[in-house]
Amino acid sequence: MQRLAVRDTTAAKMLDMPPTQFRRLVADGALPPPTRIAGLERWRVDQLQAILSGEAAKPNEDFEL
């Protein structure tokens, strides 16, 4: 079964970066904010994949991943 949403530590692993860097990029707006599910913060896997594939690129934004 494919995961639909993951914790920040798992999302950071998916992007091969430390969790602190992942959280900083989320705070800076370079990565999507979490979705709240029953009071838990989770990142949607499809949103992370869209960023990596360029489908969710923001060409006017000046972020480095």
C-alpha positions in Angstrom: 0.0 0.0 0.0 1.4 3.4 -1.0 1.4 6.1 1.7 -0.8 9.1 1.1 0.7 11.3 3.8 3.8 11.2 5.9 5.5 12.8 8.9 8.1 15.5 8.5 10.9 13.1 9.2 9.7 10.7 6.5 9.2 13.5 4.0 12.7 14.7 4.7 14.0 11.2 4.1 12.1 11.1 0.8 13.9 14.2 -0.3 17.2 13.0 1.1 17.7 15.9 3.5 17.9 16.5 7.2 14.5 17.1 9.0 15.7 20.5 10.1 16.4 21.6 6.5 13.0 20.2 5.5 11.2 22.2 8.2 13.1 25.4 7.2 12.1 25.0 3.6 8.5 24.5 4.7 8.7 27.6 6.9 10.2 29.6 4.0 7.3 28.5 1.7 9.6 26.5 -0.6 7.8 23.3 0.3 4.0 22.8 1.0 2.7 23.2 4.5 1.4 20.1 6.3 -2.2 18.9 6.3 -3.8 18.4 9.7 -5.4 15.0 10.3 -6.9 14.4 13.7 -4.5 17.0 15.2 -1.4 15.4 13.5 0.7 17.2 10.9 1.3 15.2 7.7 2.7 16.0 4.3 0.9 14.8 1.2 3.1 12.5 -0.8 1.5 13.6 -4.1 2.5 17.3 -3.3 6.1 16.3 -2.7 6.2 14.3 -5.9 4.7 17.2 -7.9 7.5 19.4 -6.6 10.2 17.0 -7.6 8.7 16.4 -11.1 8.4 20.1 -11.7 4.6 20.0 -11.9 4.3 22.3 -8.9 7.2 24.6 -9.7 6.8 28.2 -9.0 8.9 29.9 -11.7 8.6 33.4 -10.1 9.8 32.2 -6.7 13.5 32.2 -5.9 13.9 29.1 -3.8 16.7 26.5 -3.9 16.0 22.9 -3.0 
